């Protein structure tokens, strides 16, 4: 059985505190085959905006169920709320990863706009990778390595945002030469992106569709149609999947009691959480934890 867990900058830095980062807002590093930390029997739900540039080797993944092959000078870009299954990486794999938090992007309206247009265009075309020329790859590599990994500045937060703006403008420029880039994000795409941002921030406390519809100032029915059309899932299914992933992570990586986990995930009592967990996993939280020990 494939295991799933939530993956974000906080979790990444917990496991690898030595990699270059700015607080939990931006993480940027180069990796090789020996550095990988994803077993073949795990998949990751990614909370952040991810950019991965392959320098050498080859990698095969499933991104929200879609099979992708990533090779040298190929750029993978995707937003939050994506499941990644790592199927294969060649021993000579070498790549650069940039992970930008939601708060980092939303603090800068221009960065929000350019990344929204870029992600909407790629998602609409079901195109999550861009095959770069050697020259384009060199520009991206220089932007990341020179402006983010080695950056020192009195106004560091704003300087990093400016560097991210320059980087994603370059990516949008490269994409526009290979496909038709949308000048504006459609209303439906905007709602879907805003829902993804809201649900990944609030799913622990807010379990009902009405909360997200109210925040987006739309009806529950309209939100349900957009989410179903964009993801093939209901709003409740997405919320439940996130809750189960988080519950499994807490059960496997902490010593928190079932009652504490129920509280952290917004359930009124342990009994309600146990019923929810058993309905989705076929066993109680304690039996799930015991199974991990075995």
Order of alpha helices (4+ residues) and beta strands (2+ residues): beta-alpha-beta-beta-beta-beta-beta-beta-beta-beta-beta-alpha-alpha-beta-alpha-alpha-alpha-alpha-alpha-alpha-alpha-alpha-alpha
